[in-house]
Amino acid sequence: MPEGSFVNVALTVATWNVNGLRARMALVERFLRERAPDVLCLQETKISNGLFPFGDFAMLGYPHAVAVGNAGYAGVAIVAKMPLEDHVQGLPGDEHGRLAGARLESGERVFSCYAPNGGIYGSTQYAYKLEWFTVLRRWLDAREKKSGPIVLCGDLNVAQTDRDVYAGATIGETTHTSVAVRRAYAELLEFGFADAFRILHGEQIEYTYWDYRAGALRKNEGWRIDVALCTPPLVARLAACGVDREARAWRQSSDHAPLITTFE
């Protein structure tokens, strides 16, 4: 299909920070067998491009993939049932494996994104996080059009509002909730993105990440930092967006839950 044209087809896109693909591959396989999304965006694969299990995904019915990453750190990927075109493997000047992208045959642009954690508030890692959001926004402005059907999925490591953090958590000037971080996130949204979960569920309290420690999942002490951001053409097609808490509760699962979004 020529770039810039698209047709509306039903599409389910899942995103999951797996916190290490090698350690979680069996659970990813289970997720694909039981949930069967059309596209799965992965974050924190922690695996180099040369070792990415393309063949294993093909055997699961996902023969099309784009991946970028380094051994032991960061890493993102997209696996799909349908062909992926116009691959993106990283942002200019960023070698950490934080952005993968592709265009589906039906015209939708899909991005898998893993924003920097930011380390300690005020640190060099925190400054890098703020700059990374600026670079991402500039890159989108130069390369993409909000009039096109785009979904940017992943772990953005930002709690956009206080309701995205459990009661009792430390908020304010932290690396995930500071004024500057939330401003950087808001500027990304101003590209033309809307949060799929908030569009469909309003002020509902839901989380996507729970620490392994202190029974956080059992006590529902979580953070909503994994999102699906959509441009207007896909907002118009939104049918569902939900957190797969069951998968988070699987034995030896990631500390993040998958987020599944469906477009009509």
C-alpha positions in Angstrom: 0.0 0.0 0.0 1.4 3.5 -0.9 2.6 5.4 2.2 0.0 7.9 3.4 -3.0 5.7 2.4 -4.8 3.3 4.8 -8.0 1.3 5.2 -9.9 0.6 8.4 -9.6 -2.9 9.6 -10.2 -4.4 13.0 -6.9 -4.3 14.9 -5.7 -5.3 18.3 -2.4 -4.0 19.6 -0.9 -5.1 22.9 2.1 -3.6 24.7 4.1 -5.3 27.5 7.2 -4.3 29.3 8.5 -7.9 29.8 11.5 -7.0 32.0 13.7 -9.4 30.2 12.5 -11.4 27.2 14.7 -14.4 27.8 13.4 -14.8 31.3 9.8 -14.2 30.2 9.7 -15.9 26.8 7.4 -18.7 28.0 5.0 -16.2 29.4 5.1 -14.2 26.2 4.3 -17.4 24.2 1.4 -18.0 26.6 0.1 -14.5 26.2 0.2 -14.7 22.4 -1.6 -18.1 22.4 -4.3 -17.0 24.8 -4.8 -13.3 23.9 -3.8 -13.5 20.2 -3.3 -9.7 19.5 -2.5 -8.8 15.9 0.5 -6.8 17.1 2.6 -7.0 20.2 4.9 -4.2 21.3 7.6 -5.3 23.8 9.8 -3.2 26.1 12.8 -4.0 28.2 13.7 -7.0 26.0 17.3 -6.7 27.3 18.5 -8.6 24.3 20.7 -7.7 21.3 19.4 -7.6 17.8 21.4 -10.7 16.8 19.9 -12.8 19.6 16.3 -11.7 19.2 14.1 -14.9 18.8 12.6 -14.0 15.4 12.2 -17.7 14.6 10.3 -18.5 17.8 7.9 -15.7 17.2 7.4 -16.9 13.6 6.4 -20.3 14.9 3.8 -18.7 17.1 2.2 -17.0 14.1 4.1 -13.7 14.3 6.5 -13.9 11.4 7.0 -10.2 11.1 9.2 -8.3 13.5 11.4 -5.3 14.1 13.7 -5.1 17.1 16.4 -2.9 18.5 18.3 -3.4 21.7 21.4 -4.2 23.7 22.2 -7.2 25.9 21.1 -6.7 29.4 19.6 -3.2 29.1 16.5 -1.5 27.6 15.5 -2.9 24.2 12.2 -2.7 22.3 10.5 -4.7 19.6 7.3 -5.2 17.6 6.0 -8.6 16.5 3.0 -8.9 14.2 0.9 -11.4 12.3 0.9 -9.1 9.2 3.8 -7.6 7.3 5.7 -4.6 8.8 7.1 -1.9 6.5 9.2 1.2 6.9 11.0 0.0 10.0 12.3 2.4 12.6 15.1 1.2 14.9 15.9 3.8 17.4 16.0 7.6 17.7 18.9 9.5 16.1 21.8 9.6 18.5 20.2 7.2 21.0 21.9 3.8 21.1 20.0 2.3 24.0 17.2 0.7 22.1 14.2 2.8 23.1 12.1 3.1 20.0 10.9 0.7 17.3 8.4 1.5 14.7 6.7 0.1 11.6 3.8 0.7 9.2 1.2 -2.0 8.8 -0.2 -3.0 5.4 -3.5 -1.4 6.3 -1.6 1.9 6.9 -1.4 2.3 10.7 1.9 3.3 12.2 2.8 1.4 15.3 5.6 2.4 17.7 7.0 0.5 20.7 8.6 2.9 23.2 10.6 2.6 26.4 11.3 5.9 28.0 14.3 6.3 30.3 13.6 5.6 34.0 15.4 8.8 35.0 17.3 7.4 38.0 17.4 9.9 40.9 15.6 13.2 40.6 18.1 15.8 39.6 20.7 13.3 38.4 22.3 13.2 34.9 20.0 10.3 34.2 17.0 12.5 35.0 18.3 15.2 32.7 18.7 12.6 29.9 15.1 11.5 30.4 13.9 15.1 29.9 16.0 15.5 26.8 14.9 12.2 25.4 11.3 13.3 25.5 12.3 16.5 23.7 14.2 14.5 21.0 11.2 12.1 20.5 8.8 15.0 20.0 11.1 16.7 17.5 11.6 13.5 15.7 7.8 12.9 15.4 7.3 16.5 14.2 9.9 16.0 11.5 8.8 12.6 10.4 5.1 11.9 11.1 1.7 13.5 10.6 -0.9 13.6 13.4 -3.5 13.3 10.6 -2.3 9.7 10.0 -3.3 6.7 12.1 -0.5 6.4 14.7 -0.4 4.4 18.0 2.6 4.8 20.2 2.7 2.1 22.8 4.9 1.4 25.7 6.4 2.2 29.1 6.8 5.9 29.2 7.9 6.0 32.9 5.6 8.9 33.7 2.6 9.1 36.0 0.7 11.8 34.1 -1.5 12.7 37.1 -1.6 11.8 40.8 -4.5 9.4 40.1 -2.0 7.3 38.1 -0.2 6.5 41.3 -1.5 4.6 44.3 -2.4 6.5 47.4 0.5 6.7 49.8 3.2 6.7 47.2 5.8 9.4 47.2 5.0 12.0 44.5 6.0 15.5 43.7 9.5 16.2 42.6 10.4 12.6 41.7 11.7 11.2 38.4 8.2 9.9 37.4 6.0 12.7 38.8 8.0 15.9 38.7 6.6 19.1 37.1 9.2 18.9 34.4 8.6 15.3 33.6 4.9 15.7 33.4 5.4 18.8 31.2 7.7 16.8 28.9 5.0 14.1 28.7 2.3 16.7 28.0 4.4 18.2 25.2 4.6 14.7 23.6 0.8 14.5 23.8 0.6 17.9 22.1 1.9 16.2 18.9 -1.7 15.0 18.5 -1.8 12.0 20.8 -4.6 11.0 23.2 -4.4 8.4 25.9 -6.6 5.5 24.8 -7.3 4.3 28.4 -8.4 7.7 29.6 -10.6 8.2 26.5 -12.5 5.1 27.3 -12.4 4.9 31.1 -12.3 8.5 32.2 -11.1 9.0 35.8 -11.1 5.2 36.6 -8.2 4.2 38.8 -6.1 1.5 37.2 -2.4 0.6 37.2 0.0 -1.2 34.9 3.1 -1.6 37.1 3.4 -3.1 40.6 6.8 -3.5 42.3 7.7 -7.1 43.2 8.3 -6.1 46.8 6.0 -5.8 49.8 3.0 -7.4 48.2 2.4 -4.5 45.9 0.2 -6.4 43.5 -1.9 -7.9 46.3 -2.4 -4.5 47.9 -2.9 -2.8 44.5 -0.1 -0.4 45.1 0.7 0.4 41.5 1.5 3.0 38.9 0.0 3.6 35.5 3.0 4.2 33.3 2.3 2.0 30.3 0.1 3.6 27.7 -1.3 3.5 24.2 -1.3 7.0 22.7 -3.4 7.5 19.6 -3.8 10.2 16.9 -7.3 11.3 15.9 -7.9 8.7 13.2 -7.3 5.9 15.7 -9.1 7.7 18.5 -12.2 7.5 16.2 -11.8 3.8 16.0 -11.2 3.0 19.6 -13.2 0.0 20.8 -11.4 -1.2 23.9 -8.4 -0.6 26.1 -7.6 -2.6 29.2 -4.9 -3.8 31.6 -4.3 -7.6 31.7 -3.9 -8.0 35.4 -4.2 -11.7 35.1 -1.0 -11.9 33.1 0.8 -9.8 35.7 -0.2 -12.4 38.3 1.2 -15.3 36.4 4.1 -17.1 38.1 7.4 -15.3 37.5 5.7 -12.7 35.4 7.0 -9.2 34.7 6.4 -6.4 37.2 4.3 -4.7 34.4 1.0 -5.9 33.0 0.2 -6.0 29.3 -2.1 -3.3 28.0 -4.4 -4.4 25.2 -6.1 -1.9 22.8 -8.6 -2.7 20.1 -9.5 -0.5 17.1 -12.6 -1.1 15.0 
